[in-house]
């Protein structure tokens, strides 16, 4: 599962970081630091999401 999670982390993290940056732009944030913070938040949010997706794909999901 760890290898699958490492493979999935890149696409999931970049997607969530992009979504967070777009959400920050729509909310009116225009500076460098707010946008970097939004991207970092999306990247951090990707860790539990990636682990959950990997668990579901390997059939180890909690029921």
C-alpha positions, 0 to 999 in steps of 0.5 A: 500500500505504501508504494501505491500511496507514493505513486498517487501522492503526486497527482492528488497533491498537485490537484488539491493544491491547484484547487486551493489556489483557485479557491484563494484567488476567487476569495480575493487573495492576491499576494504571494504568501496567501497563494503559497499558503493555500498551495501548502494547505492543499499539499498537506490535505493530500496526505490523508486523502492519498492514504484513504484512496490507497486503502480503498484501492487495496481493499483495506478500508475500515468498515 
